[in-house]
Amino acid sequence: MTKTGFRGLLVTGLIVLVIAVAAPAQGKADTAKIVGSWTIDVNAGEATYTLSLIVTDTNGQVAGKISESMGAFSDVPLSDIYYDGPTFRFAFMSPTPPDGTSRTVKAEFKVGVDKMDGTLIVPDLEVTIEAKATR
């Protein structure tokens, strides 16, 4: 390989590396749309549940906790948090009908201005329920 060919390959490699490192930093979503206190209304057929969601951002690290208004669970930490601007996803452990066994609940919301529309999914039960959140 000639010196010119090697330099071209080296320059191309450096450009690709710089773009790969810079791309994640540019894609960081502004968490202001999700940080705060939310009320989530869940209509599960015969029963309606109200959940309280608190989302925080500390130095770019999103965290949160969720509670059920009647006390079935309280201050359960969120896990598997993902936020890219239009979509907010998280999971939490919760006692679930029909038997009150604690199961993973996955939430996925489309984020709007002071509202979110989405679903709660209980994979173990193969159940998906619509949910609406408001500030």
N, C-alpha and C positions, 0 to 999 in steps of 0.2 A: 504494500500500500504506500502511496506517495505521501509526502508531508502535507500537501494540500488536501488530499482525501481524508487523512487522519484528522486534520484541524476541522474540516467540515463536519466530520462525524462527532468530534468532541463538542463543537459548538451546538450541534443539533441535540446531543444528549443533555447538555446543560440547560438548554431552553426547555426541553421536555420536563426536566427535573424541577425547574423554577415554576413552571405552570402547574405541575402536580402538587407542589407544596403550597402554592398561593391559592389554588381553587377552593379548598375547604374553608379558608379564612374569609373568602368573599361570600360564601353561601350561608353565613351565620344569620339566622332569622332574629328579628327584634322581638324579644320576649314580652314587651310591654302589653301586647294584645292578650296574653294568657295569664300574666301575673296578677294575683289578687284573689278575692273571695267569689266563689261561684255557687249558685244553687242549681242542682241538676234534678230535673223531673223525669222519672222513669215510669212509664205506663206498661206494666207487665200483665196485661189482660185483666184479671179480676182484682189485681192489687196495684196501687200506685205508691211509689217510693220517692222520697225526697232525700237527696244526698247533698252534703256540704263539702265543697272542694276548695282547698287553699293551695295556691301555687306560688312558689317563691323563686327568686333568681338571686343567687349569691355568687358574685364574681363570675358570671356566665354559666353557673351550674344550676340548672332547673331542678327543683325538688317540689314535693307536695305531700299533702295528706288528705284523706277523705273520711267522712263520717256519715252515718245514717241517722236521720232526724229522730227516729224512735228509739235509738240506742242499741240497735242490733250489732253495730260495730262503731268504734270511735278512734279518730286520729291514726288510721291505718296508713303507713307510708306508701307512696307510689313507687313503682319500679318500672324498668324498661321504658323510660320516658324518651319520647321523640317529638321534636317540634321543628318544622321547616318553614313556617309562615302560614300556609293554608291548612296544614294538617297538624293536629295535636293528638298523640297516642300515649297511653300509659297502661299499666296493669296494677292490680292490687288483690290481696287475699280477702275474701269476705264469706261469711256464712250465707248460703243460698238455699232457696226453696228447692225441692219440696221437703228436704230433711234437715236443713240447717247446717249441713256439712260445709266446712271452709273449703272454698275452691278459688282458683285464679279467675278473676274477671278482667277482661281486656276491654279498653275503651278506645274509640277512635272518633274524633270530632273534626268537622270542618269549621275553621275559626272565622267568625265575623266580628263586627263591631259590637262589643258587649254582649255577644251571644255566640253559642256554638250548637250545631246540630250534628248528631251522630248516633252511634250505636254502642251498646254494651254487649259483650259476647262472653258466654261461659262455655269454653271449649269442651270441658268434661261432659256437659249436658247437651251440647250441640244446640244451644239457645242463643238467639240474637234478638235484642230488644232495642227499640228506638229510644233515644234520650235527647233532651233539650236542656242546655245550660244557659243561665243568664247571670249577669253581675248583680 
